[in-house]
Amino acid sequence: MATNRFNRRSFLKGSASAAALMSLPVRGFSQTTLLTRLEWQQFKATPQYASFLNAVKLMKAVTDATKPTSWQYWVNVHLNYCPHMVPYFLAWHRGYLYYFEQQLRTVSGDSKLALPYWDYYKYPHMPSEFTDAASGNPLYVTGRVNTNVYGALTMAPFSSKIINMQRGTSNSFEASFESAPHNPVHNIIGGWMADMSSPTDPIFYLHHGNVDRLWDAWCAEPPTIVPSPSSSYWSGSFTYATNLSIAKSKCYRPGLLNYQYAQPNNVPSALPPNAQEGRIIRVQAQPTPIVVRPALGNFANTPGRTISSSRRSLGGVANMTLNETSVSARLPLQASDISSLKDALSAAAAGSEASTTTLQYPYLVLDKLVVTGLGRQGGYYYNIYLNLPAAGNADAASQAHFIGTFGAFEASEANHHGGGTLRLPLSDVLQNLGVADLNEAVISLVRVNGPNSPKGTALIVGEMRVELSTDRP
């Protein structure tokens, strides 16, 4: 699998093609009849299945990537404009799927074609139509490492504690869901899916269809808090290409974009207990529990220092090489740094609005990221925790200590959009644990593997540190 290096300037120069996109049907803004997006197992029994296959095949056959009728055009839209680990991850992708769905209808000539989704909480094995390597199958791509994503799944976003939709608030659904299961599904499948060029793999669209569906289902679960349609949160627009944008307000709910999901549409109540392979029911392998905190690695300490006018390091470690072994690192926080963390969290808990120069928001920063050729294949990821119990059943307490996930997909995003730096907010976990008891900071990276995963150096972190920043998550 080779990362696509299509030049962004060349993509943006396709202004005529981008303008042509505006002629795509946008009847959804005025129609009253909603099209229904179906789960794949139901979708493939409809006449639209043939239309979908034909559209994918025709788009892949178009070699001019500046034309919206080509498959690569939509890969490049994602490469150039997708927001990850920042606000509007969910809403931007909703608009992206909407325009891509319009293109499928235009290419196929089927006005009833709605994008299907893959409910991996019910069917954790990738649909067989995507794994069939028969010649001419437009849904198959080489390079996938796994087709069973059970190890990527979690019930965390559906916890009763997750009540706020938007990133930047405490207990945010958007932040929780993007961290897992969204990112781990990309990582476990691997190949193109472990890269920002992930829409190269057709399963990307079914994955994000499910992300969108579960967001819609979560919004309907009281007491969830979603910014009202009149909120300034929905002001402005999203950009997908030159002359192609959509009002953020149109991404408030699916009905505004002329689609709905098959009913009833509910959030999952449990992880899938088993999976079917042909006529055989196989019990899913459970992820290995974290019985004890991973051993400390031998890493050199880095001092607290000013990173920029808006960021200050409180201390970290250098040159972390990550392989198939879980590892922990002790970060050297000084008493004054712990005091700064306490002050920041106290202000946040009190609802104080920080000035643009106040170092109020804590982050775990993974900087100068390198993905090896082996690691780029995917098939694995790491759950990151703060101060797992050094003794006893660490697994039972793990969710309160959870910071986020890290794998080839997150590293690809950081290198593509973030200058090689991944920043994970720490406010929630610090509030959960109580910063008053923070006499040390031990960060554990716990490796999670798919059925197939690489052995050897996968990722290199130039520095891992705790920062205070003026930037709200």
N, C-alpha and C positions, 0 to 999 in steps of 0.2 A: 504494500500500500504506500503510495507516494502522496505527499501533501500537495494540493493544488497551489500553485504560485501565480495564479492569473493576476496580471497587473491591474491594480485598482483604477489607475488612470485610464487604461484601455476600456475598462468596464463603464466608467462614468462618461466616456466619450460617446457611448452608444445612446446619445440623447434621442435620436429618432426612434430607436427601439423602446426606450423608456417612455417616450411620449405615446407610443403605440399602446403601451400597457393601459393608458387611461381610457382606451376604447373597450377594455374588457367589460363584460356586463357588470353593472353595479345596481341591478334591479333590486337587490336585497334591501336597499334603503327605502323602497317604496312598496314592495310587495307585501301582501299579508299572509301568503302561504309560505310556511317554513319548510325547508328541506331538512331531512333528518339524517344525521351522521350515525352510522351503525357500527357495532363491533365487528371485527373482521370475519368471525365465524358466521355471522348472519349476513354480512355484506356480500360474501363470495357466492351466495345463493341467489343474488339478485341480478337483473339484466345489466346493472351498472358495473358489475365486476369486469365484464368484457370491455366496457368503455374505459375503465380505469387502466387495465393492462394495455390497451391500444394507445391511450394518451401517454403513458410512461414510455412505451416503445417509440412513439413518434417523436417525443421530446428528446430522448436520448440520441436519436438519429440526427438531430440538428447540430451541426458542428460549430456554428457561429455563436459564441458565448455572449455576444452583445444583443442577441435576439431573445425576447421573453418566451418565445416558443421553444427555446432550448432548455434542457435540463440544467446545464452548467450555469445558465443565467441566474437561476434561483439559488444555486450553491453560492454564487458570488454575492447575491443580496445578503445572505446570512453572514458570509465572511466579512463584508464591508460595513454592515449596519447593526448586527445583532447585539443587544445589550445582555451581558451576563454579570452576575454578582453586583448588579446595580438596580435601582428602581425601574419598574415597568418591564421586567423580564417576561412576565406572564402576558401582559397586554400587548407588547410589541409582537410577540410570537402569535397571538390571536390574529392580529392584522396580517401577518406574514402568511399564515395558513389560509386566511380568507382570499388573498390575492392569488396564491398558488392554486387554490380550489377553483377560482374563476378561470385560471389558465387551463386547468384540466378539462373543464366544461367546453371551453372554446376549441381546444385541440381535438377533443373527442366528438364534438358535435352533440353531446348528450346534456341537455339542459337539466336533467334530473340527477346528475352525478354529484354526490356529496362525498367529501373525503372520509374514508373509514378510519377507525382507531383500533389500537391493540390493547385490550384490557389485560395487562400482565399480572394484575392482582388476581385474576381468574385463570388466565392461561399464561404461566410464566415461561413456557417454551415458545420461541418465535414461530409464527405460522409457517407450516411446511412449504407453502407456496413461495416463501422468500428464501428457503434453503435448498430448493431444487436447482441443481447446477446444470440442468438440461440446456442444451444450446438454444438460444433465442429467448430465454426467460428474462424479461426486463426487470424483474424484482430481485434477481440474484446479483450479488457483487462478491468479489473475492476479498480475502483479508480478514473476515470476521473471525474472532477467536472463540466466541461462545454464542450459543443461541438460547441458553437457559439463563434468565436474569433473576432468578429467585434470590441470589445473594445480594442483589441491588435493592431489594424491597425493604421498606420499613413502615411502621404505623405511626411514626413520630409526627408527621404533619397533621394527622387526624386526632391528635390528643386534645382533650378538653381544655388544655392550657393554651392551645394555639387559637387565639381569638381575633387577632388583627390581620387584615389581608396584606397591607402594604409594607414593603421593606422599609426599614428605618424606625419602625415601631417595635415595641417589645413583643415577643412571642408572635412573630410575623409568619403567616402561611407562605407568602411568596419566598421568603428567605429559607424557611425550613424545607419546603418542597423542592426548591432548586438544588439545595445541598443534597437531599436524598428524598425520593428516589431518582430525580431527574439526572443528576450528574453520574451516579453509579450505573444507571442503565447504559449510558453512553460508554462508560469505562469498561463494564463487563463484556458488552458485545465486542468492543474493540474495532480494529480496522479503521475504516473511514469514520465510524461513530465516535472514536476517541480523539477526534480532531475537529477544528472549527469548520472543516470542509464536510462535516457530518451529513448534510443533505445529499451528498453523493450517493449515500445508501438510502434506497427507498423506504426502509424501515423507519428512518428518521421521522417521516411525516405521520406514520401511525403512532410512533412514540409521542410526538408532540400533540397529536390529536387526543391521546389519552391524558396528557398533561392538561390540555385545555378543558377536557371533559371533567376531570377531577377538580379543577379549579371552580368550574361552574357548579358542580355538586357541593363542594365545600361552602360556597357562598350561600347556598340555600339551607345550611345547617345552623340554626340558632345556637349560641348567641354571637355568631361571627359578625365582625365589624368591617364593613366595606365602605370606602368613601362614597357619599351619595352622588347621584348623577350631576348635581349642581355644584359639587365641590370643585375648588380650583385644581385639585389633583388631576382632574380630567381635562384641564385646559391644554391647548396646544395640539400638536400632531406628531405622528411617527413618520419617519422617512424610510423608504425601501429602495429607492433609486431616484435618479434625476427625474423630476416631474411626476413622481409617484409617492404619494403620502396618504395618510388617513387620519382623521380627527381621533384623538385619544378617546373622546366620549363615545365613539362608535364601538369601542372595544369594551364597553362597560359590561354588556351581557350578550350572549350569542344571538338572541332574537333581533338585535339591532343590525346584525350582519346576515339576517335571513336564514339562519340555521338553528337547529336544536339537536339535542342528543336523545337517543332512544330512551324511553322511559320504562320503569323508574330509573332515574340517574342518581345513584347514591354513592357516598364515599365508602371504601372498603371497611368492613368490620373486623377483619382478621387477615393474616397472611394466608396464601393458598396452602392447604395441608398436603396436597399431592398434585401430581401432574400426570397426564396420560400420554403415553408413547405407543401409538397404535392401539392395540387392545389391552396393553399392560398398564396397570396403575402403579406408579412408583412413588414412594414417599420421598418428599423433598429432603435433601441433605440440609440440616440446620447449620447456620453459620457457627463457627467455632466460638464458644463463649470465652470472654476475657477472664480467665480464672484469677490471674494475678496481673499486676501492672507490668508491662514489658520492661526488660532490663535497661538500665541507663547506658547509653553509648558514650564513647570517649570523644567528646567534641570540645574544641577550643571555644572559650567564652569570648564574646564581643561586648565592648563597654556600652553603657548608655551614652547617647550623644544626640545632637541636633541633626536630623535628616534634611529638613527644609524649614521654612518659616511656619509651616503648618503641621509639621510632624516631628516628634521626638522619640527616639528609641530609649526604652528603659532597660535594655540589655538583651543579649541573645547568645546564640551559638553559631559556629561557622562550619561550612563544608560537611553537610550531612549527605551521606550516600545511602540511598534507600533501595533495598532489594526485597526478597520474599520474607524477610524476618521483620517482625514488629520491633519497634525500638522506642525508648523514651529519652528525653533530653532535659536536664535541669538548667533553667535560665536564671542567671544571677541578678535578681532584683534587689536593689538597695532599699533601706528603710524609707528614705525620702521618696523613692519611686512608689512604694506601696502606699505611702501617704497620699501621693498624687492620684493614684487609682481610687482610693477611698473618697477623696474630694470629688473626683469626676463622677463616680457612681452616685454619690449622695445628691449632687446637683441634678443628675439625670432622673433619679427617683423622685425628687421634689418637683420635677417638671420644669426646671429652670431652662430658659432658652439661652444657649451659649452664644457669646459674641463670635464673630468670625475669626477672632484671634485667640480664643480660649481652647486650650488643649483638653478637651472634655471626653472624647470618644476613644475607647481602647480597642486595639486590633491585635491579632496575631498576624504577623507578616512573614511570608515565605518569599525570599528575594533571590534574584539571579538564578532563575530556574533553568535546568537543563533536562531534557528528555532524551534518553539514549535511544538508539535504534531498536533495541529490545523493548524498552519501555513504551515506545511509541505504538507498538502493536496493541496495547491495552490488554484486557482480560483480568484486571485487578484494580484496586484502589485502596486508600488508607482512610480509616476513620480517625479523626484527630480529637484528642481529649485533653482537658486541663485537670491535673491533680487527681487522677484515678487513685482509689485507695491502694496503698502499698501492700496491704494484706487483706485477707478475707475475700468475699465474692465481689470482685470488681465489676462483673457483668451486670449484676443487679442494680448497681448505682450508676451505670455508664451514661444513661441518657441525661442526667443532670450535669454531667461533666463534658458533654459533647459540644465541640466547637464547629466542626464542618468536615467536609471530605476533600481528598486530594488524590488526583490520579493524572493520567495522560491528558484527559479532556480538560481539566482545570488548568493544567500547565500550558496546554495549547492556547486556551483562552487568554491566560496571563501573558504569554509571549506575543500573542497576536494583537491584543488590545491594551494590555497593562504594562508594557515595557519589561516583561519578565518578572512582575511582582504580583503575588496573590495576597489579598488583604481580607482576613476573616474577622468580622465583628466579635468582640468579647463581652459586650455589656450583659447579654442575657445569662451566659454561663457564670459570670462573676456575681451577678445578682443571685443566681440559684445557689451558689456555693457560699456566698458571704465573704466579701473581700476582707472583713475584719480578721479572718483566720488565714489569710494568705501570707504565710511566712516563707513560702517558696513557690515557684512556678515550674511544675514538671509537665512538659508537653509529651504526650504519648501518641505515636502514629501506629495504629493497629491495622495490619495488612488484612484485606478481605479479598479472596480469590474467587473467580468463577471456576467452573469445572475444568477449564484449561487456563493456565496462567504462566507467565514467564518466570524463570529462575535466573537470578543475576541482577546486576545493577540496572535499575529502571529509571530512577529519577535522582537528580542531584540538586540540593538546595544550598545555594551559596551562603545564605544566612537566614536563620529563623529567629525572629525577635518579637518582643512585645512593644507596641507603640502607643502613644497618645497622640491624637490628631484633632484638628479643628473640623475635619470632614465628617458630617453626619453619614451613617451607613446608608 
